[in-house]
Amino acid sequence: MYKQAGRRLQRILDASGAQIFDGRQIGVEKESLRVSSEGRISPSAHPQVLGSALTHPYITTDYSEAMLEFITPPLMHTDEVIDFLRNTQAHVYQQLHDEILWATSMPCVLAGDNSIPLARYGSSNAGNMKTVYRRGLGHRYGRVMQVISGVHFNYSLPAAFWELYQQMEANSGSLQDFISAEYFGLIRNLQRFGWLVPYLFGASPAVCKSFLGDAPTSLQSFNDNTYYHPYATSLRMGDIGYQNNKENEIGVKACYNNLDSYVKTLSCAIETPCEEYEKIGVKVNGVYQQLNANLLQIENEYYSTVRPKQILQGNEKPVLALSRRGVAYVELRSLDVNAFDPLGINETQLRFLEAFMIFCLLHPGELISADEQKMIDGNELNVAHYGRDPELKLQRPQGDISLKYWALEICEEMRGICEMLDSRYDNAPYSRSLAEQCEKIHYPEMTPSAIMLQTMRDKNEGFYHFARRMSQQHNAYFCDVTLDQKTQDFYQQAAADSIKKQQQIEASDNQSFDDYLAAYFAQQ
């Protein structure tokens, strides 16, 4: 059923050779909680020595002051991405005192919402808006839910590829319209086949009981302090974690038919009042509790496994950036932090994901019907909770199929893509990565989620003790990483520049926060 992707690839190679893919860009964003040596979330502010979280291009914070986010620039090769991510985290470790970075997606020991400090970005209107948005998320979904960490994989293809591909597809429209349409086809296929990512790379089959507090759960007790599911791959991607569980209740569902429908559905959600959120209030006793009381405060509140992205200009709304300049790259958001790698992700994963992205682009990206969307949502949830169950069946329009056979079908079609990407290398790293993933499909006990649970059993430890031990191992790894003077200077300069830039933003503010927000949402 996937042969058209292979035929398209062959036509591309016949016309230009593998060099047409040169210039593709890969980026990674990785989140990690700063914790005490005992594994409790840090109450301290973002270390000033790291620079401004508002303006630093590579080191920022996500939901909490304690939630670091490491960002690589877009780079052409996976080894460059890994090197940059390693250097950035090594630099941060050199600045931490009596703290470590938590090694897993699911958080450490928590003492409820009040134990989680909101990220702060200074006194500017832009910084205040980021904090108010996070305060609103806390009111809407709870702060505990917001400190789940993940890894985002960003990918784009070069202009030369798009020019050739448009010509091959006999498309006579504008190049950017063609690019955006094809990226949306890629996104639809990432939704169809995206269950493969948590199966292969999911590393959150268990969670500290403090994460759920007193909430009822269908999860089983692993021991006194740990919940789990025997066949889970990524509880982060399940109904206790990453997904916006109120999606069906409040009626927000992005439409991925095309760029226009995506922008319209998200814009509608940002502009539509929600009775439940109106009860929270917006500005209460002079303090903003959320940016607005609409279904979504801003676009980023729509939690999805994949997003179309465009680089923002100034304080531009993301939907406007997309509608003005089209899709620039695709962000895959369904990766758990790899607890078994100090960096949280490794080069083997990146190589597979790149080939997977290209497969999803070249495979026909038909529109998703309402019935198929239900199948997609169900598959995602079932793989998150039961992905290693040998009896699990997934749904697709052609009929139910076992995860194993469907996954092997996809990997077989990726073989030619990996061989094409290997043409620049002597040791076939993409094909070797694909072979490693096929092993996990044949033998579920080789997946990270299975290895995590087996390790916990072998060592008679729950999630907390496992995650703390891995965090300490990663800490030891980074303590042995030596950065040369040029690299140290690079990060020190970036920190100094970011602080200066934040000060300039704060000094240039010339309107009240009320007016700033009104102007932001009035953008057309």
N, C-alpha and C positions, 0 to 999 in steps of 0.2 A: 504493500500500500504506500510505500515511501519512495518508490523508484524515481519520481519526478525530481526530487532533490538531487539524486545522483546524476540524472541527465542534465540538469541545469549546471551542476558543478563541472561536468565534462565539457559542456559548451563553453564555459568560462575559461577553462584550462586550454582548450583547443584554440581559443581566440587570443589568449594573452599569456598563458602560463601562470604559475603560482605567484609570480611577483606582483600580480594585480592586487594581492592582499597585503603587500608591504605598505606600511603606513597606518595599519589598523591600530586602534588605541585601547588600552586596557587600564582600568583603575580599580582600586579597592578602598572601601571605607570599613574600618573595623572598630567595634565598640568594646570597651572593657571597663568594669567597675574598679575604682580605687577602694581597697579594703584594708582593714587592720590585719595584723598577722593572725588574728583569730577569725578573720573572715567576715567581720561586720563592716557594713558600708561606712565609708569615711564621712564624718560630719564636717570636715574642713573645706575651705574654699579651694577652688582651682588654683594650683600653685602659680604664683605670680611669675616665677622664673621661667615658666613655660610660655609666657606671653599672653595675649588677649584672646580669649575664647571667641570673641565676636569677630575678629579679623584675621586670626592666624590661618594660613592656607592649609596647614598640615596637621595641626593639633588643636582640637576644639572640645566642646562638651556636647552631649546630647540632651537627655531630659534633666539630668541631675548634675550638680557641681561635681559629684563623685564619678560621673559617667564620662570617661574620656572617649574621644573618637579620633582615630588616626586616619588620615586621608592621604592617599598617594596622588600625585598628579597623573594625568593620562600618559601612559608610556607605551612603547611599541612592543616590548618583549616581557614575557612573564618573569624572567629572572631579574629584570630591572625593577618590576613591581615588588617582588619579594625582597630584594636588597633595600629598597627605599622603606618598606614597611618594617624590616628588621632594624634599620638604622634609627627610624623615628621612635620605635618602642625602646630601643636601647638608650637613646638620649633621654627619654622620659624617666626610665628607671634610674638613671644617674641623678635625677633631680628629686626623686621620692625619698622620704625619710620615714622609716618605720611603717611603710605601707607597701603593698604588693598589688598586682593586677589580677583580678579574678579570672580563672581559666575557662569558664564555661558560660554558655548563653544564659542559663537560668541563674538567678542571683543567689547571693550568699544569705546568711542568717539575717532575717528582717524583723523589725519590731513595729510593723504597721506603717501607714502612710507618713506619720509624723517623723519617722526616722530617716526619711529621704529628702535631702535638701534640694530645692529647685535650682536649676542652673541660672546664673546671673551674668549679665553681659554689660555692666556699666550703666551709666546714667543717661545715655542717649535714648532718643525715641526708638531707634532701631533695636537697641539692646533691650529696652523695656518691653517692646512688642514680643520679643522672643521669650522673655520670662512670663509675661501674661498668658501667652499661648500655652506654655507648659502648665501654668496654674490651672488653666481651663481644662487641659487634659486630665489633670489630677482630680478635679471635681467630676468630670464626666465618666472616667473609667477607673479611677483610683491610681495613686502614685506607684503602688507596688507593681502594677502591670507595665508601667513605663520603663522599668529598669531591667527589662530583659534585653540582653545584648545580642547583636547579630553581625553578620558580615555582608556588605553589599558589593556586587560585582558589576562594574560599569564597562560598557563595550560599544565601540563604534567602528565602522569601516571607512576606508579612505575615499576621497572624491573620485579618484581614477576608477575604483571598483564600481562606484555608483554610475558613473558616466557610461561604462561598458555595459553594465547590467540593464540600464534603461534602454540602451540601444538594442540589446538582445531581446528584451521583452516588448520591443516595438511600441514603446510608450512615447507619445509626442507632447506630453504636457511639460510643465516646468520641472526642472531637476529636483528642486526641494520638495515639491508636492509628491513626486515619485518616491523620494527617499522616505518621507513621512509615512506614506501609504505602505511601503514595504516594511518599515520598522513596526507599524501596527500589525502587519501580518506576522512578523516575528513574535510580537507580544502575545498575539492570540495563540500561537503555537506553544509559547512558553507556558501559557495557562493550561493548554491541553496536556502537555507532556511534563509540566513542571513538578509533578509528584515524584519524578525520578530524582530530583535534587535532595529532598529530605530523606528519601530512601538511601541514597548513596552516601550522603554527607551529614545527615541528621545526627546530632550528638547531645540530645536532651531527652533521654527516655525516662529520666527520674528528676525529682524536684524536692527541695527541702519543704517539709510540712509547714514551715513558717511562711512560705510564699502564699499558701491558700488560707492561712489563718483558720478561722472556724467555718469557712465556706464548705458546703457539702460537695462531695466529689465522687466520681465513679472510679477513680484510680485506686489501686491496691496499695496496701502498706508493705514496703520492702523491709523496713525495721521501724524503730520507735520514732525516727526523725525524718523518714523518707517515704514519699509516695512514688509509684512507678506504674507502668503497664508492661507486662512481659514482652509484648511485641512492638512497643512504641519505638519510633525513630526520632521524632522531633515534637515533643510536647509544646515547645515554643510555637510551632506552626499549627497546633491543635486548638481545641476550643477553650483551653485555659490560658492561652498565650497570645501570640502575635496578632491574630486576626481581630478585627473590630466586631465583637460579638453582637453589637446592637445594630449591625447593618440591616438585617431583615426587619427589626422592630421600627427603625426610624426611616427606612426606605431609601438609603443611599446605595446606589449601585452604578459604578462608572460603566459607560458604554465604550467598548473598544472597536466598534465597527470602522471608525476612521478618526482622524484628528479632530474634525469638527464636532462629532458626536461626543467624543471624550471631553473636550473643552466645555461643551454645553451642559453635560450632565454634572460635571464638577462645579461649574459656575452656578448652576441652579441650586445645588446643595449648599454652597457658600452663602447664597442669598435667601434661602427659605428658612423662616423661623421654625424652631422646634419647641413645643410646649414644655417638654421635660427639661430642656436646658434653660428656658425662661425662668423656671423656678429657682435656679441657681442665682440669677441676677447677673448683670454685666458689671456695672460700677456700683459697688455696695459700700456705703459710708466713705466714699471718696477713693476707694481702692478697686481697681479692675480685677474681677475674678475670672474673666475670660474675655476674649476679643470681641465676641458677639454671642448671641443666643441662637444661632442658626444651626442647621444640621451638621455643617462643618464650619469650624472657625476659619481655616484656610485649607488649601489643597493638601498639604502634608498630613492632615488629620485622617485622610482616607488611606487606611492601611491596606496595602496590596502587595502581592508577591513580586510584582514587576511594574515599573513606571517608565513612561516616555519622558525624556528630559531635554531641556534646552538651557544653555548658560544664561543666567539672569544678568540684566544690565541695571545696575543701581538697585533701587528698591522695587523692582518690577515684580508684578504678580506672576507666578509660574504659568498660569493658563494663558496670560497675555504673551509671555515669551514664546510659548508653543504656537499660539495662533499667529504671531507676527513672523517668526523665523523657522517654524517647523521643528521636527524632532532632530536633535543633534546626537543623542546616544540613548541607550537603553540601560536601565538599572535593574538588576536582578537582586531581590531582597530576601530570598528564602534560605540563605545559608546560615546554619548555626556556627557559632565559634567552635573551631576544632580544638577540643580539650587536649588532644594528644600532640599538638604542635605549639611551640612557644609563641609563634606568630599569630595563631588562631586560624590560619589557612596555609596551605602549602602549594608548591608549584604544580604538583600532579593534579590537584583540584582545579587550578586555574587553566591548565591545558585542556582538561576535559570540558570545562565550562565554555571555553572559547569555541571548541568544536561543536558543542551542543548549541550555542548561539547561532553559528553558521548553518547548522542543520535546520534550526527553527526558521531561519530566514529563507532558505532555499526550498523547504517543503511548502506546498501551497497553504496559505493561511486563510482558509475559508472563514466566513463570518460565523459567529457562535450563536446558535439559536438558544431560546430560553430553556429548552429541554437539555441541550448539551451543557449549558451553564450549570444546571443542577448536577449533572454528572461530574463536571470539573470540580465543583465545590465539594461534592461527596468524596471524590477520589483524593483530594488534598487532605481532607479530614481523616479519612480511613487510613491513608498511608502514614500520617502523623502518629496515629494511635495504634495501628495494627499492621504496619508496613512489612514486618518480618514474619507475619503469620502465613504459613505455606498454603492455607486454605483461602487467603484473601483474593477476592475477585474485584477487578476494577471495571468501571462502566465506560463504554464508548458507543457512539451511534450504531456501529456495526454489530454490537452485542457485547456481552460480558467477556472478559478475558483475564487470565491470571496475570499478576504483576510481572512474574518472571518472563513469560512469553512476550508480553508487550515491551518490557524493558530491553529484551534481547533483540527484538525487531528494530527498535530505535538505534541501538548500538551497532547493529550490523550496517545500517545505512550511514552511520557516522564514520565507518571504516575508511571510505574514500576521502572524506574530509580530513581525517587525521593523517592519512598518507600524503595528502597535498601539503598540509602544514609542516610535515616532517621533512619536506624537500630541502629545507634550509639547514638541516641538522644531520649529523652522522649517526646518532644513536636512537633515532625514531622515538623521541620523548612523547609525542602525542599518541602514537599507536600503543606505546607502553602504558600510558595513562588509561587509554580505552580498555586495554586488556585487564588492567587492575580493577576497573569498575565492573567488567563482565564477571570477574571472579566473585565479586560481592553479590552479583545477581544470582549466580549459581549457588553461592554459599553465604546465606544471610548472616551467619555467625562471624563473618569477616567485616561487617559494617561497623562503623564507629559506635553506634548505639548498642549493638550487641556486645562489643568488646568492653564498653563502659560497664554494662551490667555484670558481665562475667568477672571483670576486675573487682567490682564491688563485692561480689560473692566470694571470690578467692581470698580477698583480704579482709573479709568480714567487716566491711565499712559501708556506711550509708553515703548518700549524695554529698552531704557537707564535708565529710572526712575525705572522700575521693577528690572533690573539687579543691579543697584546701591543699591537699598533698600535691596535686598537679600544679596549682598556682605557685607553690613553693619551689617545685622543680623548674618551672618556667623562670621564676625569679633568679634561681641559681644560673640558668642558662644565660640570661641577659647580663648578669654580673660578670660573666666571662667574655662578653662581647666588648672589644676595644674599638673605639671610634678614632679615626685619625683626626689631626688638628683641623684639616679642611672641613670635614664633616661637622665637627663640633662648632666651628665658626659659622657654618651654614645655618644651623638651628639657633644659635645664639643671635645671629643677625635677623632671622625670621621672627624670633620673639620680640626683639627690640623694635623692628619695623611694625609689628602688629600692635604693640602698645602705642606707638606714635600715631598709627592710623586710627585707633580707637579714640585717642585724645582729639584728633582732628575732627572726627565725626561728632563728638560731644560738643566741641567748640562751635561747630557750624550749625547746630540745631537752632532754628529760629521760629519755631511754632510750638504750641502746647501739644501734649500727647493726644488729647481729644481731637485736635485738628489734624494731627499726623495720621491717626487711624482713619479719620473720615476721608482724607485725601488718598490714603492707600487703597481703601475699598472702592473709591470712586473712579479708580483707573479704568479707562475703556480702551 
